[in-house]
Amino acid sequence: MGAKVLYDDGAHKFLWIRWGGDEEGELVQTNQFLIIDGDEAMLLDPGGETKVGRSKVRFIPAHFLHSTGNFNLFDETSRILFSGDIGASVYPPGQMPLEVKDFDEHVKHMEGFHRRYKASKKACRLWVKRVMELKPKMIVPQHGSIFTGENVDKFLSWLENLDCGVDILEKL
């Protein structure tokens, strides 16, 4: 294990921490980062968690679902999953509803993006399995409408069974 200060202005520090991988046969090389601001600190550890006040926010791996190192955030108190581009939809200007009301109608606004930008059905299924264990009440994508109520489960089922990325490469 080693550490290096990447930034330090006296009140705010950003440290790189290496964990394992120095010797043959050891753990996989892993970078962790520690941000210290005054008397508060946050460890950025993929798959880890942080606190916002008294509430925990977890980092949820979403690898290969838009980018290879993708992560989502899950607020344990509200049970809201901030899903980034997973669940993103594109509506004509002025027509996007805040919440998905009719899931079957909504699919046409997200299907093309998901087929092209999600790496594979396997990656989708692994993410869905992870998310189902969290039991989110809402899935809030960065672009498009919010999934609530029964539409959370409908979206997860849809994504779990989506042929995308390398699965449809020959059809592109």
C-alpha positions, 0 to 999 in steps of 0.5 A, spaced: 500 500 500 502 506 498 499 514 498 501 520 494 498 527 495 495 529 488 493 536 491 494 540 498 492 547 499 492 547 506 484 546 507 483 541 501 487 535 500 486 529 494 490 523 496 491 517 491 492 510 495 494 504 492 492 497 494 495 491 492 498 489 486 505 491 488 508 483 488 506 478 483 500 474 486 498 479 490 491 483 489 489 486 483 492 493 482 486 498 485 486 505 486 482 509 491 482 516 492 481 520 499 478 527 499 479 531 505 476 538 506 477 541 513 475 536 518 471 532 513 473 526 508 470 521 503 474 515 500 472 514 493 472 506 493 469 503 487 463 499 489 463 503 496 459 508 499 459 515 502 455 519 507 451 525 506 449 528 513 446 522 516 444 518 510 448 513 506 449 513 498 452 507 495 456 507 489 453 501 484 458 498 479 454 499 472 460 497 468 460 497 460 453 500 460 455 506 456 462 506 459 467 501 461 468 504 468 460 507 469 458 507 476 451 509 479 449 512 486 444 509 490 441 514 496 439 508 501 434 513 505 430 515 499 431 508 495 432 513 489 437 510 484 441 515 480 442 511 474 446 516 469 445 514 462 441 507 464 434 509 463 435 515 458 430 517 453 429 522 448 423 526 447 421 531 442 422 538 445 417 540 450 414 533 450 418 529 455 414 527 462 417 528 468 415 521 470 414 515 465 406 514 465 405 508 460 411 504 460 410 501 453 409 507 450 416 510 453 420 504 450 420 507 443 424 514 446 429 509 449 430 503 445 435 506 440 439 509 445 440 503 449 441 498 444 447 502 441 450 504 447 449 498 452 455 493 451 451 487 452 445 483 455 450 480 460 452 487 462 445 489 463 443 483 466 449 483 471 446 490 473 439 489 473 441 483 478 445 488 483 439 493 482 434 489 484 437 487 491 437 494 492 429 495 491 429 502 489 423 506 489 425 510 483 430 510 478 432 517 476 436 517 469 440 523 467 436 524 461 429 523 460 423 521 465 423 518 472 421 511 473 416 510 479 412 505 482 411 499 477 415 502 472 421 501 476 420 493 475 418 494 468 424 498 466 428 492 470 425 487 466 425 490 459 433 492 460 434 485 463 432 482 456 434 487 451 439 485 446 444 490 445 451 492 443 455 486 441 449 482 441 446 485 435 453 487 432 451 484 425 444 487 425 447 494 425 
